[in-house]
Amino acid sequence: MSNDYEDLLSMDALNDRIAILEDNIRQLIEQAAAASGEQNESRIADRINQQNDELDRLLKIRDSRQKK
């Protein structure tokens, strides 16, 4: 998803996406705890990092909007 699209999201939609990402991360952490095998753990860790990166980006967008 591009930053241009996210700039068009309403604050409610942005908060919804943030909540979804937070829930995804929680679920991935639970999967990681139950996963066995290095390949599974690595794949889940990559997804957690990806979700965290997107979450950080959306939080920055929200924070910048709240400061305006």
N, C-alpha and C positions, 0 to 999 in steps of 0.2 A: 504494500500500500504506500502510495506516495505521500510526501508531506503536504502537497497541495490539497489532496483529499482531506487529510486530517485537519487542515486549517479551516475547512468548510463545515466540519462537524460542530453541532451544538455542544454546549457544555455538558448537557445531560447525556448525549451520545458518547462524548469523550469519557465521561465518568463510567458509563456502561462498559465501554471497551477496556478501561482500566480494571474494572471489577472482573471481567471475563479473564483477562490475563492473569490477575492475581489468583483466580480459581484454577486456571490451567497450571500455573506454577505449583500450587498446593497439590494438585492431583499428580503432577509429574514427580514431585518429591516423594509422595506415597508410593508411586510405581518404582522409583529408584530404590526405596527401602526394601521392597519386595522382590526386586529383580535379582536374578542370578546370572552370572556370566558376564565376562568383560565386555563383550560386544553390546549386550543390552544396556549395561550401565553406561557405556560410552555414548550410545545413541540417546538415551534419556538425558544425560548430562548436556549434550549438544542442544537438545530441545529446551532444556531449562535455561541455558545461556541465551538462546535465541529469544525466548519469551521474556527473560529479564531485560534484554536489550530493548525490545519493543516497549516494555513497560516503562523503562527509564525515559525513553524518548517521549512517550505520551504524557508522563508526569511532568516533564519539562515544558511541553506545550501547555498543559493545564496551568502550571505555575506561572508561566509568562502571561497567560490570559487573566489570571487572577490579580496580577500586579498592575494591569492596565486600568 
